[in-house]
């Protein structure tokens, strides 16, 4: 799957491109360094997952259930009489 992205940097940067095969080869040749790289990837994914879970939990808290809707309707209908 081809992926593309656009980025902007505030300072000068060095970009390094590594294919999947090259990454796997590096990990096989340098297991300790490869494990550290994988841990950085995993940590980044965990942070994204944690943020997604927070957003979902917030949405669930802010959504009313059917009982809330029924109570609001009953209150509204009672005040309209």
N, C-alpha and C positions, 0 to 999 in steps of 0.2 A: 504494500500500500504506500503510495507516494504521499508525502506530507510536505507542506510548505508553511512558512511562518514569516512574518515581518516583525522586525524589532528595531528599536532605536536605543543608542547608548549615550549616556551623558559624558563619558570619557572614552579615550581610545581603548579598544579591546582586541584580543586575539581570539579568533574563532577556530575551533578544532572540530572537524567532521570525522566521525567514526562509524563504519557500517556495523551491522549486527555481527557479521562474521569476524570482523576485526576485534570487536569487543569480546566476543567469546574466546578468540585466540589469545587476547591479552589476559583474560581471566585464567585461562589454562596455563599460560606461561608464568603469571605472577599472581598466584592465588590470594596472597595476603592483600595486595593492593586492589585486586579485583573485588574482594569481599568488602573493602572500604568503599569502593565506588558503588557497589550494589546497595550497601547500607544507606548511602546518600540518596540514591533513587527511592529506596523503600521509605525513608523518612519523608521525602517530598510527597510521595503518594499518601502516606498516613496523614500528613497535614491537610492535604486536599480532602481526604475522606472525613476527617474530623470536622472541617468547615462545612462540608455537605450535610453531615449529620446534624450540626447545629442549626443550619438553615431549615432542615426538615422538622426538627423538634420545635422550632419557633413557629413554623407554619401550622403544625398540629395544635399548638397551644392557642394560636390566634383563631383557628377555625372552630366555630360553634357546632354542636351536635344537634340532632333533631329536637331533643328536649328543649334546648335553648331557643330554637326557632318557634316551637309550639308555645312556649311561655311568652315570647315577644308578641306573637300573633294574638294570644289571649288577652294580653295587657292592652294591646292596640285596639282590639275589637271592643273591649270593655270601656275604654276611654272614649270611643266614638259614639257611644249611646247617650 
